[in-house]
């Protein structure tokens, strides 16, 4: 009985760290990129998408000046890209995305 209790305690402790929220998130919902800054009052001022292979900018748009923005990427071809968001304090965050 004692061994089972220790195992449950370790698993519960590990899971609590797995669900900690990052300071940002970039999520693809079909062809819509949803960008959210969860830091303290950070707004999105710019959103850039680069081709993963060539690093060429294929999408560049001013942010919505809110903490959560959505961008329609339907004009881009299927492929792998790197999405990068700039916040009002000048900091950036990026995430690899794929369009199918």
C-alpha positions as CSV (number, residue, x, y, z in Angstrom):
1,X,0.0,0.0,0.0
2,X,2.8,2.4,0.8
3,X,4.5,1.9,-2.6
4,X,1.3,2.8,-4.4
5,X,0.9,6.0,-2.5
6,X,4.5,7.2,-3.3
7,X,3.9,6.4,-7.0
8,X,0.7,8.4,-7.1
9,X,2.4,11.3,-5.4
10,X,5.2,11.4,-7.9
11,X,2.8,11.2,-10.9
12,X,0.6,14.0,-9.5
13,X,3.6,16.2,-8.9
14,X,4.9,15.7,-12.5
15,X,1.5,16.3,-14.0
16,X,1.1,19.7,-12.3
17,X,4.3,20.9,-14.0
18,X,3.1,19.7,-17.4
19,X,0.0,21.9,-17.3
20,X,1.7,25.2,-16.4
21,X,0.8,27.9,-18.9
22,X,3.5,29.6,-21.0
23,X,3.6,33.4,-21.5
24,X,2.4,33.0,-25.0
25,X,0.7,30.6,-27.5
26,X,0.4,30.4,-31.2
27,X,-2.2,27.9,-32.3
28,X,-3.3,26.9,-35.8
29,X,-7.0,26.4,-36.3
30,X,-7.3,25.3,-40.0
31,X,-5.8,28.4,-41.8
32,X,-6.3,30.8,-38.9
33,X,-3.4,31.5,-36.6
34,X,-4.5,32.5,-33.1
35,X,-1.8,34.3,-31.2
36,X,-2.1,35.0,-27.5
37,X,0.2,36.8,-25.2
38,X,-0.5,35.8,-21.6
39,X,2.3,37.9,-20.1
40,X,1.4,40.9,-18.0
41,X,-0.5,43.2,-20.3
42,X,1.5,42.5,-23.4
43,X,-0.2,43.3,-26.6
44,X,0.7,41.9,-30.1
45,X,2.1,44.6,-32.3
46,X,3.3,42.6,-35.3
47,X,2.9,39.1,-36.7
48,X,5.3,37.6,-39.3
49,X,5.3,34.2,-41.0
50,X,8.6,32.9,-42.6
51,X,9.1,30.0,-45.0
52,X,10.8,27.4,-42.9
53,X,13.4,26.5,-45.6
54,X,14.2,29.9,-47.1
55,X,13.4,32.1,-44.1
56,X,11.7,34.5,-46.5
57,X,8.9,36.5,-45.0
58,X,5.6,35.3,-46.7
59,X,3.2,37.1,-44.4
60,X,3.7,40.3,-42.5
61,X,0.9,42.2,-40.7
62,X,0.6,44.7,-37.9
63,X,-0.8,43.2,-34.7
64,X,-4.3,43.9,-33.4
65,X,-2.9,45.8,-30.4
66,X,-4.7,43.3,-28.1
67,X,-3.4,40.4,-26.0
68,X,-5.1,37.9,-28.4
69,X,-5.1,38.2,-32.3
70,X,-6.2,36.0,-35.2
71,X,-4.7,36.1,-38.6
72,X,-6.1,34.5,-41.8
73,X,-3.2,32.6,-43.5
74,X,-5.4,31.1,-46.3
75,X,-3.3,33.0,-48.9
76,X,-0.3,30.8,-48.1
77,X,0.5,27.5,-49.8
78,X,0.6,24.3,-47.9
79,X,4.0,23.9,-46.2
80,X,6.0,24.4,-43.1
81,X,6.5,27.9,-41.6
82,X,7.8,29.7,-38.6
83,X,5.3,32.2,-37.1
84,X,6.7,35.1,-35.0
85,X,4.8,37.6,-32.9
86,X,6.2,40.8,-31.6
87,X,4.9,42.3,-28.3
88,X,4.6,46.0,-27.4
89,X,7.7,45.8,-25.2
90,X,9.7,44.6,-28.3
91,X,10.0,41.0,-27.2
92,X,9.2,38.2,-29.6
93,X,8.1,34.6,-29.5
94,X,7.9,32.1,-32.3
95,X,6.4,28.7,-33.1
96,X,6.8,26.3,-36.0
97,X,3.5,25.8,-37.9
98,X,2.3,23.7,-40.8
99,X,-0.4,24.4,-43.3
100,X,-2.0,21.5,-45.1
